[in-house]
Amino acid sequence: MSAAEIDSFADRIRKHKGGMISAWVGIPDAMLVNHLAQEAFDAVVLDMQHGMWDMQSAANAVAQTRLAGKPAIARIPVGDFASASRLLDAGASGIIAPMINSAEDARALVRTTKYPPLGERSWGPSLALNHTGLSADVYLKNANELTVAIAMVETRAALDAIDGILGVTGIDGIFVGPADLSIALSNGDQVAPNAAEIDSAMQHAVARCRAHGKFACAYAGDGERAGELLKFGFDLVIAGAETIQLRAGARRAINAARRIASGS
């Protein structure tokens, strides 16, 4: 896939070009990312909030993702807006920012992910220029459209402020974190990302995105749940983390070997 095709990701997701499925990786290994990117994922998310990525390993993973012909998205740690700019400089196609609970939080995200006049992103995209093959002038004029800023909705406050968040110019879409949302809506009583109350909240989030002309993304723990969320109207979903997929694959292989060896 060419650089132009990889960098069409932002346009495709803004235009709701079919449900997308992304890999989700917290293990800081660029080669693991490259292997996953060979599969039919539409993108790869590097989880820097709960994963073990640092900036150097994440930049390498962005390169390996693009080498495999896929766009890379990074979820930054809470409030780490400085890393957002650096990851875009490294060639990431998008930033997911957790705990965006208000329009002001959303504006802070835009300031570091968008160039003027939308934001205040500073100049230094050396790796992004290498990856995209664009001149500095062309990149500057198009970067705000080539990359996406995604606000996480995962608290009661964020759900209440969703219209204000989506109304911020420069916020391209939202990412719903159903586990944290379930903790928030149950006042810390349970982690229940597939509960009926969460389904209702997620469908509400999709409806508000459509009303504002923005896209909606969400985390799902496995492929079955990911399919349900695509039916809800989400534009991009996660079909489980790499650790879950790795262990599930190992378990299937072990069980198959034991079954055949025992003759059962």
C-alpha positions in Angstrom: 0.0 0.0 0.0 1.3 3.5 -0.9 1.8 6.3 1.5 -1.1 8.1 -0.1 -3.4 5.1 0.6 -2.2 4.9 4.2 -2.8 8.6 4.7 -6.3 8.3 3.3 -7.4 6.8 6.6 -8.5 10.1 8.0 -10.6 10.9 5.0 -12.2 7.4 5.0 -13.1 7.4 8.7 -14.5 10.9 8.5 -16.7 9.9 5.6 -17.9 6.7 7.4 -16.5 4.4 4.7 -17.7 1.1 6.2 -17.0 -0.3 9.7 -13.2 -0.5 10.4 -11.5 -3.0 12.8 -8.2 -2.1 14.4 -5.6 -4.0 16.3 -4.7 -2.9 19.8 -1.2 -3.3 21.1 0.3 -2.6 24.5 3.4 -4.8 24.4 6.2 -2.5 23.3 7.5 -4.5 20.4 7.5 -3.0 16.9 8.0 -6.4 15.2 4.8 -7.8 17.0 3.0 -4.8 15.6 4.3 -5.5 12.1 3.1 -9.1 12.3 -0.4 -8.0 13.4 -0.5 -5.4 10.7 -0.1 -8.2 8.1 -3.7 -9.3 9.0 -6.9 -7.7 7.7 -6.9 -4.9 10.3 -7.7 -1.5 9.0 -5.3 0.2 11.5 -3.2 -0.5 14.6 -3.6 1.3 17.9 -0.6 1.6 20.1 -1.8 1.8 23.7 0.6 4.1 25.5 -1.8 4.7 28.4 -1.9 1.2 29.9 0.7 -0.4 27.6 4.5 -0.2 28.1 5.4 1.9 25.1 7.9 4.8 25.3 8.4 7.4 22.6 11.3 5.6 20.8 9.5 2.2 20.7 6.3 3.9 19.6 8.0 5.7 16.8 9.5 2.4 15.6 6.1 0.8 15.8 4.6 3.6 13.7 7.2 2.9 11.1 6.6 -0.8 11.2 2.9 -0.3 10.9 3.3 1.9 7.9 5.8 -0.5 6.4 3.0 -3.1 6.5 0.7 -0.8 4.7 -1.5 0.3 7.6 -2.1 3.6 9.5 -1.0 3.8 13.1 -3.0 5.5 15.9 -1.6 6.2 19.4 -3.5 6.4 22.6 -1.5 8.8 24.8 -1.3 8.7 28.6 -3.8 10.9 30.4 -3.0 14.5 29.9 0.2 13.8 27.9 -0.6 16.3 25.2 3.1 16.9 24.5 3.5 13.3 23.4 0.5 13.8 21.0 2.5 16.2 18.9 5.6 14.1 18.9 3.7 11.0 17.8 2.2 12.9 14.9 5.7 14.1 14.0 6.7 10.4 14.0 4.0 9.6 11.4 1.0 8.5 13.4 -2.3 9.0 11.6 -4.3 9.8 14.8 -4.2 10.4 18.5 -6.7 9.0 21.0 -6.7 11.1 24.2 -8.2 9.5 27.4 -10.2 11.3 30.0 -11.5 14.1 27.8 -14.3 15.2 30.2 -15.2 18.7 28.9 -15.0 21.0 25.9 -12.0 22.7 27.5 -10.2 19.3 27.7 -11.1 18.8 24.0 -9.7 22.2 23.1 -6.5 21.3 24.9 -6.2 18.2 22.7 -6.8 20.3 19.5 -4.1 22.8 20.5 -1.4 20.1 20.4 -2.7 18.0 17.5 -3.7 20.7 14.9 -1.6 23.4 13.2 -3.0 27.0 13.1 -5.6 28.2 12.6 -7.2 25.3 14.4 -4.5 24.6 17.0 -1.0 25.4 18.1 1.0 22.3 17.0 4.6 23.2 16.7 6.7 22.3 13.7 9.0 19.3 13.6 7.5 16.5 11.5 10.7 15.0 10.1 9.6 11.4 10.3 6.1 12.3 9.1 7.6 14.0 6.0 9.7 10.8 5.3 6.7 8.5 5.7 4.3 10.6 3.7 6.7 11.7 1.0 5.3 15.2 1.1 7.2 18.5 1.0 7.2 20.6 4.1 4.8 23.2 2.6 2.3 20.5 1.3 2.4 18.7 4.7 1.7 21.9 6.6 -1.2 22.7 4.4 -2.7 19.2 4.7 -1.7 17.8 8.1 -4.9 18.8 9.9 -6.9 16.8 7.4 -4.4 13.9 7.1 -4.5 13.2 10.9 -7.4 12.8 13.4 -7.8 13.9 17.0 -10.0 11.5 18.9 -11.4 12.3 22.4 -12.2 9.4 24.7 -15.6 9.4 26.3 -15.3 7.1 29.4 -16.8 9.0 32.4 -20.2 10.3 33.4 -18.8 13.9 33.0 -17.7 13.1 29.4 -21.1 11.6 28.6 -22.9 14.6 29.9 -20.5 16.9 28.0 -20.5 14.9 24.8 -22.2 17.6 22.7 -19.7 20.2 23.9 -16.8 17.9 23.2 -18.1 17.1 19.7 -18.8 20.8 19.0 -15.1 21.7 19.4 -13.6 22.4 15.9 -10.6 20.1 15.4 -12.1 17.2 17.3 -12.6 14.7 14.5 -14.3 11.9 16.5 -14.7 10.2 19.9 -13.6 6.8 21.3 -15.8 5.2 23.9 -14.1 3.2 26.6 -16.9 0.9 27.8 -15.0 -0.6 30.8 -14.2 2.8 32.4 -17.7 4.0 31.5 -19.3 1.1 33.3 -17.2 1.8 36.4 -18.2 5.5 36.3 -21.9 4.8 35.7 -22.0 2.2 38.5 -20.2 4.5 40.9 -17.3 2.1 41.1 -19.5 -1.0 41.7 -18.6 -3.1 38.6 -16.7 -3.5 35.4 -19.4 -4.5 33.0 -18.6 -3.2 29.5 -21.3 -5.3 27.8 -24.1 -4.3 30.2 -27.4 -3.0 28.8 -26.8 0.4 30.4 -23.5 0.6 28.5 -25.2 -0.4 25.2 -27.7 2.5 25.7 -24.9 4.9 26.4 -22.9 3.8 23.4 -25.8 4.0 21.0 -26.4 7.5 22.4 -22.8 8.4 21.7 -23.1 7.2 18.1 -26.3 9.3 17.6 -24.6 12.4 19.0 -21.6 11.8 16.6 -23.9 11.6 13.7 -25.7 14.8 14.7 -22.3 16.6 14.8 -21.0 15.0 11.6 -18.2 13.3 13.6 -17.1 9.6 13.7 -17.4 7.2 16.6 -14.9 4.5 17.7 -15.0 2.0 20.6 -13.2 -0.7 22.4 -14.5 -4.3 22.3 -13.1 -7.2 24.2 -13.4 -9.7 21.4 -14.6 -10.2 17.8 -18.2 -11.0 18.7 -18.6 -7.8 20.7 -16.8 -5.8 18.0 -19.4 -7.0 15.5 -22.2 -5.9 17.8 -20.6 -2.4 18.0 -20.3 -2.1 14.3 -24.0 -2.9 14.1 -24.6 0.0 16.5 -23.0 2.3 13.9 -19.5 2.7 15.2 -17.0 3.6 12.5 -14.0 1.9 14.0 -13.8 -0.8 16.7 -11.2 -2.8 18.5 -11.6 -6.6 18.4 -9.7 -7.3 21.6 -6.2 -6.5 22.8 -3.1 -8.4 21.4 -2.6 -10.1 24.8 -6.1 -11.6 24.6 -5.6 -12.7 21.0 -2.1 -14.2 21.8 -3.3 -16.2 24.7 -6.5 -17.4 22.9 -4.4 -18.6 20.0 -2.0 -20.4 22.3 -4.9 -22.0 24.2 -6.5 -23.2 21.0 -3.3 -24.8 19.8 -2.6 -26.5 23.2 -6.2 -27.8 23.4 -6.1 -29.1 19.9 -2.8 -31.0 20.5 -4.1 -32.5 23.7 -7.4 -33.6 22.1 -5.7 -35.3 19.2 -3.0 -36.9 21.3 -5.7 -38.3 23.7 -7.8 -39.6 20.8 -10.9 -37.7 22.1 
